[in-house]
Each structure stands twice: as structure tokens, then as C-alpha cells.
């Protein structure tokens, strides 16, 4: 049966509107994906940072940097990224808008982990070979001094007020409490074997320390400056010596912690109040650095021996996808 002209025109108009609606929906989806931001992953062997789109969970580019980039931090104000490069003994300052290097300055021999003062003016870095916490003026790039700590320092984290730094000594199995105004160690806290990284609860009352060769996290009361509990990890089918926790982070309200378990190839979800592991998720080989997105729905895990990162859905505690990045990835930061 032949449709009247008016009906045919209405059908064509409806079809055009439908196609426009679909196109608009797809466009909005694309905007939403790009609005989620991107991740930056340092690649020790490629001397570059890999850029991952958080919406599409795919590689969108690379940023060249200095030799053997490892630890990274976003500066206060979220406009610049600082990258510590071990083999060139430098910090590379990268503009996050243009994704290009602005300048570089020396960090001293064998820089490991660093933190920035709350105002972004001073950088504190662990210099492994010298057993020092180096102090660097960010504006001038000049070294202001150093504080002696235990052998093979690695983890560095400043308290929110910027007056205290916490530093791990991998050899001495200590956490050093450093008074930054006095520039001296004011307390040594014995923890597990080979302490590596830190996470602070939002009220700064608890300091969590990953112990790589002890399959554990030490929980320190920062007021009493002593270990009040030790959280130990077990993975079914994994040997204890393969459970090597390093990277850890917490959600904003401090109710949940996430710990990369190294050669056990899992990440652990921990209830902070009960100090119990609630879930373990299989990811890639040697789960290392971890980062939580702003919505606290996705955990990004760097896998140092499989050269990829795994996106983990937090509500379901399930791995979503693993994406290849540079060779020997070390640290991930999220820019949202």
C-alpha cells in the first residue's frame, strides 16, 4: 500500500531525528570518556611515560622524559607533573596541559621516591646510595641540604602540615620520623622486613607501611610513634615469599586500602577499620604501583613484569582489562 506524502515526510523526519539523537548520544559519550582524564605510567626501560585514556582504557600517546623514570607526583595546583629519573639523577617537570617537559634539575645520586611540600616549593627525595633524604628547592633546582637516614632509603611521605617526613630504610627495617624544620630524625620505628611505601589515613593518625619481604603492612600510630598492628597477607596457592607488597593507597574517607602484592600477582582490598582483607584480585605479573580514580570505582594497577596495567572495578572487585604499556612500568598517576 502506498503511503500518503504527508506520512512519508513524517517518517523521513522521524528517521533524521533518530539518527541525530544517536549521533548526539555518541558524541556525549565521547565527551564523557575524555572528561574522565588520563593516566600516566612511567616506563623504566623506554625513558618515557605512557598516556592512557581513562574513558576508553587505551593508550593515547607517550611523553619522552629523562633516563629510567620511576616515581611521579602531581604538583599542588595540578598543572605540573614531577618525574624522578634514576639513571639521569634528575627531576623532569612536565606541563600537564601540553604534555611537554618544561625543565629538569638534579636530584642527587640514585633518586628513589620523593614528596613535595604542601606549597610545592620544596622537594624531599630519598637518595639510596648516600643514605640521605635530599632537600631541593623547586624554583631554582638547587640542593638545600640533606638529612642522614638509614641505609637504602626509599619511601618518602610528608604529613599534611608539611612539618614531618616519614622515610623507610629497606636495610634497617625502619621508618624514620624526620622533623623538617630541625632537619633531623626524631624517631625510629621498627617495622617488617624491607619496608617500601606509605599511605596515611585522612586524619593522619595512622601510617600504613608496606613490608616487601614480610608479606605484611605495618600500621603505625603517628602520635605514639609505634606499630600498633601488623596486617599479614595470604594468597591461596602462593608461597609466602612471593607475596611482596609494595604499592598502596587509600580512598578519601580512609575506610578502604588497596595493596599491590608484587610477585603474588594480586591486589588486596582491605577494610581499614577491621584491618582485614576483604577481597584479592588477580591482575598482571608483579603488581606494583596502584592508583584509585576520583570516583573511587576504578583501581589502576601497574604490573612491572608483564609490562601492562590492569583496570580493576572496585564495586565488584573484578579485573576488567589489562593494557600493554612501556617496558618495566613503575608508577601510575591519574590526571582527572
C-alpha positions as CSV (number, residue, x, y, z in Angstrom):
1,X,0.0,0.0,0.0
2,X,1.4,3.4,-0.9
3,X,1.7,5.9,2.0
4,X,0.4,9.4,1.6
5,X,3.1,12.1,1.0
6,X,2.5,13.5,4.5
7,X,3.1,10.1,6.1
8,X,6.3,9.6,4.1
9,X,7.6,13.1,5.1
10,X,6.8,12.4,8.8
11,X,8.7,9.1,8.6
12,X,11.7,10.7,7.0
13,X,11.7,13.4,9.6
14,X,11.5,10.9,12.4
15,X,14.3,8.9,10.9
16,X,16.5,12.0,10.6
17,X,15.7,13.0,14.2
18,X,16.5,9.4,15.4
19,X,19.9,9.5,13.6
20,X,20.7,12.9,15.1
21,X,19.8,11.6,18.6
22,X,22.1,8.6,18.2
23,X,24.9,10.8,16.9
24,X,24.4,13.2,19.8
25,X,24.4,10.3,22.3
26,X,27.7,9.0,20.8
27,X,29.2,12.5,20.9
28,X,28.2,12.9,24.5
29,X,29.7,9.5,25.4
30,X,32.9,10.6,23.8
31,X,33.0,13.8,25.8
32,X,32.2,11.9,28.9
33,X,35.1,9.5,28.2
34,X,37.6,12.3,27.6
35,X,36.3,14.2,30.7
36,X,37.4,11.2,32.8
37,X,41.0,12.2,32.2
38,X,44.1,10.2,31.6
39,X,46.7,8.1,33.4
40,X,50.5,8.4,33.1
41,X,52.7,5.4,33.6
42,X,56.4,5.7,33.9
43,X,58.5,3.2,31.9
44,X,61.9,2.4,33.2
45,X,63.3,0.9,30.0
46,X,61.7,3.2,27.5
47,X,62.7,6.5,29.1
48,X,59.1,7.7,28.5
49,X,55.7,8.0,30.1
50,X,52.7,6.1,28.5
51,X,49.5,8.0,28.3
52,X,46.3,6.0,28.9
53,X,42.8,7.4,28.2
54,X,40.7,6.6,31.3
55,X,37.4,6.6,29.3
56,X,38.5,4.2,26.6
57,X,41.2,2.4,28.7
58,X,43.6,2.6,25.8
59,X,47.0,4.1,25.0
60,X,46.7,7.5,23.5
61,X,50.4,8.5,23.3
62,X,53.8,8.7,25.0
63,X,55.8,11.5,26.6
64,X,59.6,11.3,26.3
65,X,61.4,12.1,29.6
66,X,64.8,11.5,31.3
67,X,66.5,8.2,31.8
68,X,64.8,5.5,33.8
69,X,61.7,7.3,35.0
70,X,60.2,5.8,38.2
71,X,58.3,7.7,40.8
72,X,56.0,10.6,39.9
73,X,53.9,13.2,41.7
74,X,51.5,15.8,40.6
75,X,52.4,19.3,42.0
76,X,50.0,21.3,44.1
77,X,47.7,23.1,41.7
78,X,47.6,20.1,39.4
79,X,49.3,21.8,36.5
80,X,52.7,20.1,36.5
81,X,54.0,16.6,36.9
82,X,57.3,15.8,38.6
83,X,59.2,12.7,37.4
84,X,62.2,11.2,39.2
85,X,64.7,9.6,36.8
86,X,67.2,7.2,38.4
87,X,69.8,6.9,35.7
88,X,70.0,10.6,34.9
89,X,69.6,11.6,38.6
90,X,67.1,14.3,37.6
91,X,63.6,15.5,38.1
92,X,61.7,16.2,34.9
93,X,58.9,18.8,35.2
94,X,56.2,18.2,32.7
95,X,53.4,20.6,31.8
96,X,50.1,18.5,32.1
97,X,48.3,20.7,29.5
98,X,50.8,20.4,26.7
99,X,52.4,17.2,28.0
100,X,55.9,18.6,27.3
101,X,58.9,18.9,29.5
102,X,59.4,22.4,31.0
103,X,62.7,21.9,32.7
104,X,64.9,19.5,34.5
105,X,67.0,19.7,37.7
106,X,69.3,17.5,39.7
107,X,68.0,15.2,42.4
108,X,71.4,13.8,43.5
109,X,72.7,10.3,43.1
110,X,70.2,7.4,42.6
111,X,66.9,9.2,43.5
112,X,64.1,6.8,44.6
113,X,60.8,8.1,46.0
114,X,60.0,11.8,46.7
115,X,57.4,14.1,48.0
116,X,56.6,17.8,47.7
117,X,55.9,20.3,50.4
118,X,52.2,21.4,50.6
119,X,53.1,24.7,48.9
120,X,55.1,22.9,46.2
121,X,58.3,24.8,46.8
122,X,60.4,22.1,48.3
123,X,61.1,18.6,47.1
124,X,62.3,15.8,49.5
125,X,63.9,12.8,47.9
126,X,65.4,9.5,49.1
127,X,69.0,9.1,47.8
128,X,69.6,5.4,48.1
129,X,73.4,5.2,47.7
130,X,74.0,8.1,50.1
131,X,71.5,7.0,52.8
132,X,70.1,10.6,52.8
133,X,66.8,12.5,52.5
134,X,67.8,15.1,49.9
135,X,66.2,18.6,50.1
136,X,65.8,20.5,46.8
137,X,64.4,24.0,46.1
138,X,61.9,23.5,43.2
139,X,62.2,27.0,41.7
140,X,65.9,27.1,41.4
141,X,66.6,23.4,41.3
142,X,69.3,23.8,43.9
143,X,70.0,21.3,46.6
144,X,69.4,22.9,50.0
145,X,70.8,20.1,52.1
146,X,70.3,16.5,53.2
147,X,69.4,14.6,56.3
148,X,71.1,11.3,57.1
149,X,68.8,8.3,57.4
150,X,69.2,4.5,57.4
151,X,70.8,2.5,54.5
152,X,68.8,2.2,51.3
153,X,66.1,4.7,52.0
154,X,63.1,4.5,49.6
155,X,59.6,5.6,50.7
156,X,59.1,9.3,51.4
157,X,55.8,10.8,52.6
158,X,55.1,14.2,54.2
159,X,52.5,14.7,56.8
160,X,49.7,17.1,55.6
161,X,51.1,20.0,57.6
162,X,54.5,19.6,55.8
163,X,56.4,19.6,59.1
164,X,57.2,15.9,59.3
165,X,58.5,13.4,56.8
166,X,58.4,9.7,57.0
167,X,61.2,7.7,55.3
168,X,61.7,4.0,55.0
169,X,65.1,2.3,55.3
170,X,65.0,-1.0,53.5
171,X,68.1,-2.4,55.1
172,X,67.5,-1.3,58.7
173,X,63.7,-2.2,58.5
174,X,62.9,1.1,60.0
175,X,60.6,4.0,59.4
176,X,62.4,7.3,60.3
177,X,60.3,10.2,61.6
178,X,62.0,13.4,60.4
179,X,61.5,16.9,61.8
180,X,61.8,19.0,58.7
181,X,62.3,22.3,60.5
182,X,65.1,20.9,62.6
183,X,66.3,18.7,59.8
184,X,66.9,15.7,61.9
185,X,65.5,12.2,62.6
186,X,63.4,12.4,65.8
187,X,62.2,8.8,66.0
188,X,63.0,5.4,64.5
189,X,60.2,2.8,64.3
190,X,60.9,-0.9,63.7
191,X,58.6,-2.4,61.1
192,X,58.7,-5.5,58.9
193,X,61.4,-6.7,56.5
194,X,62.3,-4.3,53.7
195,X,59.7,-1.5,54.1
196,X,58.9,0.3,50.9
197,X,55.9,2.7,50.7
198,X,53.4,4.6,52.7
199,X,49.7,5.6,53.0
200,X,48.2,7.9,55.6
201,X,44.7,7.8,56.9
202,X,42.8,11.1,56.2
203,X,43.2,12.3,59.8
204,X,46.9,11.4,59.6
205,X,46.6,9.3,62.8
206,X,47.7,6.0,61.1
207,X,50.6,5.4,58.8
208,X,50.4,2.2,56.8
209,X,53.8,0.8,55.6
210,X,54.2,-2.0,53.1
211,X,56.9,-4.6,54.0
212,X,58.0,-6.2,50.8
213,X,59.8,-9.2,52.2
214,X,57.5,-9.8,55.1
215,X,54.2,-10.3,53.2
216,X,52.7,-7.6,55.5
217,X,51.7,-4.0,56.2
218,X,52.8,-2.4,59.5
219,X,50.2,0.1,61.0
220,X,51.8,2.9,62.9
221,X,50.1,5.2,65.4
222,X,51.6,8.5,64.3
223,X,51.0,10.2,67.7
224,X,52.6,7.4,69.8
225,X,55.1,6.7,67.0
226,X,54.9,2.9,67.4
227,X,53.5,-0.1,65.4
228,X,50.0,-0.9,66.8
229,X,49.1,-3.8,64.4
230,X,50.5,-5.8,61.5
231,X,48.3,-6.9,58.6
232,X,49.5,-10.1,57.0
233,X,48.6,-11.3,53.5
234,X,47.8,-14.8,52.2
235,X,47.0,-15.9,48.7
236,X,45.8,-19.4,48.0
237,X,48.4,-21.3,46.1
238,X,51.1,-18.6,46.5
239,X,54.2,-19.1,48.6
240,X,54.7,-16.6,51.4
241,X,58.0,-15.4,49.8
242,X,56.1,-14.5,46.6
243,X,53.7,-12.2,48.5
244,X,55.7,-9.0,48.2
245,X,53.6,-5.9,49.0
246,X,54.9,-2.5,47.7
247,X,52.3,0.0,46.4
248,X,49.4,1.0,48.5
249,X,46.7,3.7,48.6
250,X,43.5,4.6,50.4
251,X,40.2,6.0,49.5
252,X,39.3,9.6,50.5
253,X,37.4,8.7,53.7
254,X,40.1,6.2,54.8
255,X,37.7,3.3,55.1
256,X,39.4,1.2,52.4
257,X,43.0,0.4,51.5
258,X,44.4,-1.2,48.3
259,X,47.7,-3.0,48.3
260,X,49.7,-4.4,45.4
261,X,51.1,-7.8,46.4
262,X,54.0,-7.8,44.0
263,X,55.1,-11.3,42.7
264,X,51.8,-12.8,44.1
265,X,50.2,-11.1,41.1
266,X,47.2,-9.9,43.1
267,X,45.9,-6.7,44.6
268,X,44.3,-6.8,48.1
269,X,41.3,-4.8,49.2
270,X,41.5,-4.1,52.9
271,X,38.9,-2.8,55.4
272,X,40.7,-0.2,57.4
273,X,38.6,-0.3,60.5
274,X,38.8,-4.1,60.9
275,X,42.2,-4.4,59.3
276,X,41.0,-7.4,57.4
277,X,41.5,-8.3,53.7
278,X,38.0,-8.4,52.1
279,X,39.0,-9.3,48.5
280,X,42.0,-10.2,46.4
281,X,42.0,-9.7,42.7
282,X,44.3,-11.4,40.2
283,X,46.0,-8.9,37.9
284,X,49.3,-9.0,36.0
285,X,52.8,-10.1,36.9
286,X,54.3,-8.3,39.9
287,X,51.6,-5.9,40.9
288,X,53.4,-2.8,41.9
289,X,52.0,0.8,41.9
290,X,48.3,1.4,42.5
291,X,46.1,4.4,42.0
292,X,42.4,5.0,42.6
293,X,40.3,7.2,40.3
294,X,38.3,10.2,41.7
295,X,35.0,8.4,41.6
296,X,36.6,5.5,43.6
297,X,35.2,3.0,41.2
298,X,38.3,2.0,39.3
299,X,41.7,0.9,40.6
300,X,44.7,1.1,38.2
301,X,47.4,-1.4,38.9
302,X,50.9,-1.3,37.4
303,X,52.3,-4.8,36.6
304,X,56.1,-4.5,36.4
305,X,56.9,-7.9,34.9
306,X,54.1,-8.2,32.4
307,X,54.6,-4.7,31.0
308,X,50.9,-3.7,31.5
309,X,48.4,-2.1,33.7
310,X,45.2,-3.7,34.9
311,X,41.9,-1.8,35.4
312,X,40.0,-3.2,38.3
313,X,36.3,-2.5,39.0
314,X,36.2,-1.6,42.7
315,X,32.5,-2.3,43.4
316,X,32.7,-5.8,42.1
317,X,36.3,-6.4,42.9
318,X,37.0,-7.8,39.4
319,X,39.7,-7.1,36.9
320,X,38.2,-5.5,33.7
321,X,41.1,-5.3,31.2
322,X,44.9,-5.2,31.1
323,X,46.6,-2.8,28.7
324,X,50.2,-3.0,27.4
325,X,52.3,0.0,28.3
326,X,56.1,0.6,28.3
327,X,58.8,-1.8,29.3
328,X,59.1,-2.3,33.1
329,X,56.4,0.1,34.2
330,X,56.9,1.6,37.6
331,X,54.4,4.2,38.8
332,X,50.9,5.4,37.7
333,X,49.3,8.7,38.4
334,X,45.8,9.8,37.4
335,X,45.0,13.2,35.9
336,X,41.2,13.9,36.2
